[in-house]
Amino acid sequence: MSLLSRHWPRIAVTLIPLVFALLHAGGILRLDVLQRLDDIIYDARLRATMPGTVDERIVIVDFDEKSLAEFGWPWGRDKHAALVDELVDRQKVALLGFDVVFAEADESSGLKRLNQLARDELKDQPGFSEKLRQLQASLDYDAVFAKAIENRPVVMGYYFTSDRDGRVSGALPAPVMSRDALQGRPIKFISWNGYGANIEQLARAAPSGGFFNSITEGDGVVRSIPLLAEYKGQYYESLALAMFRMLMGQPGVMPGFPQEKFLSRSYPGLESILLKQGEKTLAIPVDDRVATLVPFRGKGGASGGSFRYVSAADVLAKRIAPGLLKDKIVLIGTTAPGLLDLRVTPVGATYPGVETHANVISGFLDGKVFVKPDYALGFEAIVLLLSGLTLAFALPLLSAPKAVAVSVAVVAALAGLNFWLYEGYGLVLPLASALVMALTAFALNMSYGYFVESRSKRELANLFGTYVPPELVDEMVKDPDSYSMKATTRELTVMFCDIRGFTKMSESMEPTQLQALLNSVFSRLTDLIRANRGTIDKYMGDCVMAFWGAPVETPDHASLAVKTALEMTAAIHQMNEEHRAKGLPEIGIGIGLNTGTMCVGDMGSDIRRSYTVIGDAVNLGSRLEGLSKTYGVEIVVSEPTRRQARDFAWQELDRVRVKGKDRAVAIFWPIAPAGQAEQAGKDCAGELNTWDWALKAYRAQDWDQCDLQLLNLQRLNAKKYLYRLYAERVASMRSLPFDPAWDGATNFETK
């Protein structure tokens, strides 16, 4: 015990990655990089274990470039009918599935025009009408195609869509399951609000149909397809499942709920889809989206070596020997790039969409279905705890060589267990979090206590070292002649940061305590400024001033300043959590940022000088810092800064005219940093749109409309002071007459 207590700081450091990994696994702190790494591991493992052999049971009839060149595109339904007749009657295939949708009527025969002629120009020609009547059936290509697929082993394809209008076309096949079968469970089916299906004449004739949608993950890769999907409370099957069911004799589809196991007791989803026919029941495992991973067999395409491809032109022209495709499962699709049915998959960047369905059917036939099971979360947590605690308590007690050996053994055991479960049982379980946790724990443990800080500086470092981050000094040392203390005029971004709450603290704390606390806060904020290439100008009581773009020119100085401001507010929030735990008072922060032309250089008296910035743009930055309290935000940014920091999500606060300035300036608040701006914009789209309308109404002095929008905003975000501020303004300005000269700006006469 004494040995462990002596190493407890090192143990605590080693446990940090375990804590973050557990938070990620539990969905509390999702780390996208770990999800991406899991995807990379899955893709690599899939490619390494693909059989790479041809499945002779399945054949793909391909609308390839040859077919398009020989017969053109689109084909008339008479050709599709002839294709079906050839495959069913002459080739004797067992099953035929269309990865194609026939969403519009075929008028290529000219029958519509001929009927019009018979009614109008040629109605007095009985011979024409009689001949047309005789040809009517053969020229109605949709009817010809419908007759070809009727009462034959054919599954028609269609697709679901999701858009604002919920557009639909064609007719859906009958659903395979109703909501009542779910027993009230909140299953997370993929749901759509529209579809593009086959015309009703074909949909009625076909004995079965299935959707051919796939799931595109966040990295743009197709790894899985939904087996069932929801549309208006009914559940429809995929093309692959519909074909497999037809092969089995159309068994019924039922939900397979998880058993009351320890690791899945609270799991609300489906564990499997049950195909039930008489006394026989087949369970197909599914994930939480009621989807299955595609068990890719090879690289894909005619030369991929997974399935036999036959040109549709050769089939139609009867260049295939009779019976050559007997008892085969045939999928009709396309690999022609111009027909846009190519997907990005783990095994190829231009993978034929039709072959994804072929792989799934092949997996069903072999009983080889890969799935992320319902107990994946519990499994991940147990693996993380076992491996993390092993490393945390073992590494501090071992020499470096032995620690390396133990870490390698843990990583190998994690990878080996994961691969064994995947290859032996078809279980796709998370691995990235455990691997990263183990490697990070090892790295932190080995580097604990070691920190190298250079104490030697060149002459330039002596000049700038107290203002500029070391990495910038290193850049300056490479070309010292390009830098000096001489004053120059540049476009820079300046920051004023005021720490609030110290006045109150000074009344209840000893001077030394206050000094230590202030130094701690400034040290943390200074580290963030320096980490983002900022230059410290000066400390003024409880305020810090910094700027970006000098002495080393930095093109993205505005973006770096905004990024730093967001990180500083986050750091203050974290410090307040620490203060609450220690019983210390909380502190606040106000930051003002402005970009403009400033004079920068070594300025001061003969006794004391400093590297600083001056100018109107600097003064405006100071004024903006003071406005942060007025608008109830921590950061206020000017329009020039916002224009240059485009990667952030923004909310306009007001137009203001500060003391000493005649021209009003727009001010903004950064909602989210770069990397999160797009998602933040989506999450806050409704609120920001309503706010824009409120501002327009406010500046147009339309107080009723502004009040209405502000009421909606307060319902959306009742805690936001900005909306209460404007509501109070509107209430006070209602009594004033309409002022056509007012530009919508707020005047501030104090500094």
Phi, psi and omega in degrees: 000321180296325179294317178293320181295329178291332183255015187300325177298321180292322176297317180298319179297319181292334180281345182302310179300326179296318180298313180296321179295320178293322176296322177294313182298324181278359179078009180280320179226082183288127179253108184301328182297327179288323176296318178297319180294321175299320178297318179296317179297315179300315181298316181295319179294321178297313180296325182287336186249005179297140182294326180067022179244160182276130173272106185288348183284338187240134179234141178250118174271118196252123167282078185269184180300324179298316180295320179292321180291324185277322186239000180075185179203139001281156176285146171291155182295338176295325177290320177297321178297316179297324178296315179297315180301317180297316183289321184277314186276314187268323182268341176062044179291156181278327186202146183227126179234136181259116170270044183217146177243140180249083191272347183230154178294147180267114179247018185291343181285344183082009184299322181298317180291322179296319178297323178294319178296320181294332180275336187244267188300321186252023182292339179270007179253090183300328180296321179295314181297321180293317180296320179296322178298322179291327183270353188307310184296319183284337181268350175275086188297327178295319178294322178298315180293319179300319179294326182292327183264349184292133178058031176236160182286073185235135175242122181269145180262158174202180182220153173259156178223163172225114174214175186297326185271345181061046184292145178227151173209149180078195183232132179282151170288175180292141176293157182258350181203146179252170182293333181299331182292343184276353176058034177078007181283142181276073181286137183270062174297149168289128187240140177234160179244008178205172180202160171235104186243178180287153179301154189302324181299319179282321181298322178291325184285324184289137179288340183203164179204153179210147180279149182247026175293147172241175180251119176263119183285178183298335179268010177083012184253138176268115178242342185213164175228144176287139177271328174229147177221154184258136172218112178053046174081002177244157187238129187241151185263157178283167179300316181297316180293320180297319179291319180296320178295322179295323177297326183274358180094027177059057174293158178287156181252127180226152177284139176254104183276150180291148175286164182282074178265163183299317186274353183229020186299323182260010182285120186270354187273192176268144174269330183198169169253129182260127173256111188244127178219107184065232180272351183268137178225129177246128180258126176251112182298144177224162177268191185290349176260009185058046180234166177231145175288143181280119180277075184303137181264336183190195188287337177097156179092175183299331180258009184283342176079019179254321181219155178280130177255135177233130180293133178300329179297320180292324178292312183297324181276005178059037177272359177263132182300142181303139177075002181295331180255022183302134177064016178274153170269119187247130173248130179255120181205201184219146170244002181292124182304326183292343180266001167058045174238045178247140185237155169272122182230171178298340185251000180181146182276345178228070186265131180299129179300325181297330183285337175298320178292323178297319178297318181294317178298318178300317178296320177300315182296325181271355185068025182252092182237120177269138183206149170274112189287167183293339182263018182300321181297313179296320178299314181298318181296317180295316180297318179297315181296314182297311182288320181295315179292325176300313180292319184297321183266345181266316187299317181298340184266355187251155172289166183303312179299318180292324178296321177297316181297316180296317180297317178298319180295319179295314179298317179296320179295319179297312181293320181294317179297316181297317181293321180297316179293326179291309185286324184274329187232002178069026182263124178259104185243150182298141179229331187300315183299319180291318180295312180296320178300313182296315181292320179291320177299318178297314182296316179295320181295316182290330183264000182299137177084351182253124176211119183259125179233121180287135180247000179258130180232147174280181184299321179294324179294326177295328180285315189253352189301329181281345181255326195248142177301149181304323181294329176286324176299320178298323176293320182292326181297330181294333180218070188296334182291343183275355185232143176203174178274359183296138183292136176222165177252125182217163169274119182228172172241127182249147178234135168242126182234119181251128177268120186257146179107354182286332178298315178294322180296322184298338180282339185239001183238151174292150180305320181292323176295316179297320179298315181296320180292316179297318178297322179295316180295311181296325179297317181292318180291322179296321178300321179292319178298313181292325179295338180252029173066027178271157179249125177286124177273301181194164170251130182234093183063246178256028180235142175240138180242134181215165176211163183233142177112356179209150000287339178271126180297132182228105184302325183261040184298324180293315179298319180295322179295317179295317178301316179297317180300317179296320179292325178294318177296321177297321179295321179296319178299318179295319179296324178295325175298319178294322179295317179299321179294329181265357182079018179269156178293153177276156179239159177242177182213144174225129186232135173239134180233136175215144178244133179179183181281128183223158173264125183234136179168186181275113186228154179143204181258178177294337182275318183216132180228161177209155177274110191217176177236147176220163178137171180299322181297326178292317180299320179296320177301321178294319179296320182296324178301320179293336181282345183300322179291324181299320185262004174070028177235165181268339184227132174236128187235140180280166180300315179301322179292316181299321181299324183273340179258074189279345187276005183252158174269135189233155169229124178289137180263314186184175162250131185232154174235104185277166182300132179089000181236135177271332185268133178282146178236144176280140179237150188223163175235126178283123183279318187211152181282171175301141184097333177243358186296318183297315180292321179297321178298322178291316183295325185256012186304315181295316181294316181294322179296317177297320179297319178300317178295322179296316179297318179298317179295321180298313182287339175272001181061030175267081191294326180295313180295320179297316178301319180298315181293321179294324176297317177297321180293320179291332173290323180288322185214082187293337185274352187281118183294328183306318183288326176292322178301312181291325178297320177293320178300313181299319180299322181281335184268351180300326185283349182275147177289160179298129182247102182294341182272352183287131182263011177082005183269153176258129181267135176237118184265349179257156180278000000 
